[in-house]
């Protein structure tokens, strides 16, 4: 596995607040000497899980969309950070499709997510981030991933693209979080099975 963190933007906007916040995170991580790769779902097709359980037979999803390419990138990385905009108090449907199917492939096959380090980052207009944060945290908990503590939740506030970068408190919170993720990966002392 590489000292690498995959950052996934769940926004349909290719230049929205979510991707901009994750770009700030990627720079912080890279400045600490850990490689990053940023994946945007803006141009991806992610279908809903059909509970076919074919992933028990082969460690991939049987649905024909962009998920298996993303899973393969995650397999070779030590970290995973998922960013989502908040729409109507929840994470976007296609992002939840990704979370549910990634988790299903992992727990039904080879546990490729176990021991990976990271967590969710939410971008909200002003509130409503608690449920989406916990929705995505379930992936990390169920798949035995490691989520470093932070002083405050990893939430940034902004509506208009670029506005989230002005939320100093939110940017400080996610900066602290990604620094912790990168430092743990760089120290390379965790081995979970």
N, C-alpha and C positions, 0 to 999 in steps of 0.2 A: 504494500500500500504506500502511496505517495503522501508526503507532507503537503496535502492539498485540501482546500475547502471548496465545496461546490455551494454556490449561492443561487437560489432559485427565486425569480421574481414572478409572482402569481398575478401580476397586473396585465390587463389586455392592452394597456398603453405602453408602447415601446419607449417612450420618453417621459413617463409619469413619475410621480413621487416615489413609488416603490423601487423602481430601477435606479433612480438617482440616489436614494438612501443606501441601497446595496452597493452602488459604486463607491460611495464614501467608505462603507465597511470594507470593501475589497482593498482599497488603498491602505487602510489601517493595517489590515492583515498582511498585505504584501510588504509594508514597511517593517513588519516584525519578522520577515523572512519566511513566510509561508505562502505557497502558491495558491492562487484562486482561479476559479472559472465561474463566470456569471451566465446563467441560463435564463432566458426570458420565455414565459409561456405565451407571450403576445402573438407569436406566429406558430404556435404548436396546437395540435389536436390531441386532447386527452379525454377519452371516453370514461363513462362510469363503470365501476366493477360490476360484473354479472354474476359473481360468486360461482363460477364454473369449476373452480378448484383445480384447473389444469396446471397451475403453478406448483402443485404438489408433485407432479410428475417431472417437470422441467423448471429450472429456476429462472423463469421469465413469465411475462404475461402473454396470454394467447390472443388478446385483442390487438388489432392492427392499427396502431397509431404511433405517436412519438414517445410513449412512456419507456419502452425498452432501451432506447438510445440514452435516455436520461439515467435509467437504472445502471447501465454499464459505466457511465461516467462516475456515478456515486460509488460503485463497487471499488474503484481504484483510489478513492479519496478517503482521508481520515475524518473529514468534517462535512457537515451539511447544515446550512442555514437557509430557512425558508421565509421569504418576505411576502406579505399579502396586504393588499388594500382592503379596507373594510367597507362593504356595501350592505346597507340595511342590517347592520349589526352582526354580520357574519363574514367569513372568508368566501371568496369566489368559488362557485361550483366546480369549475375545472381544476382549481387548485386542490379542493377537497377530493376530487376524483384521483388526482395524482397521489395525495397523501394516503388515501385508503388503499389504492392499488399497490403502491410501493410497500406499504406495510404488509399487505396480504402476501405479496411475492416473498418478502423477507421471512415472515413467520411460517409460511407454508413450505418453504424450500430450504435455503441455506443460511438464514439469519444474517444476511449481508449487512444489515443495518446495525446489528448488535455492536456496541462499543464505539460507534461513531460519535463525534462530539459536535454539539451545535445547539440549535433551538430556533424558535420562530421570532420574527420581527413583524410587527403590525404597523400599518400607516392608516390613520383614521382622520376624518375631518375634525372631530372634537371629542368623540367618546365612542363607546361600543366595542372596544378592543378586547375586553375580558373573555367573552365567549370564544372568539376566533383564536386567541392566544391559547386557550385551553383545548380547543378542537385540534390544533396542530400539535400541542404538547402531548396529546394522547399517542401520536405516532412515536414520539421519543420515549415515552414511558413504556408502552406495550412492547416495543422492539428493543428494550434495554439499551437505549442510547444515553449519552451523558450530556446533561444540560448544566453548564456552569451558572452559579448564582450571580445575580447583579443586585444593585441597590434598589432599583425600580424596574417595573416591567419594560420589556423592549418595545416601546410604543413611541411613534413619532406622529406629530399632528400636522396636517396640511391637506388642503383641498385642491387648489389650482396647482398644476405641475410646476415644481420648483419651490413651492411654498413650504414644504416639509423641511427643506434645508435651513430654514430660518428658525425652526424650533430647537433652540440651543439646548434646552433640558433634554428633549427627546434624543437629539443627536449625541449628547453626552452619555445618555443611558445606553444606546445601542453601541456606541464606541467602546464603552467599558465592557459590555458583553462580548463583542467580537475580539477585543484584546485578550480576554480570558480564554476564549475558544482557541485563539492562535497560540497563546502561551502554553496551554495544556498540550496541544498537538506538537509544538516545538520541543517541549520537554520529553515527549514520547514515553511517559511513564505508566500509561494506562493500558491494561490488557484485560478485557472483559470477554467472557465466553458464556 
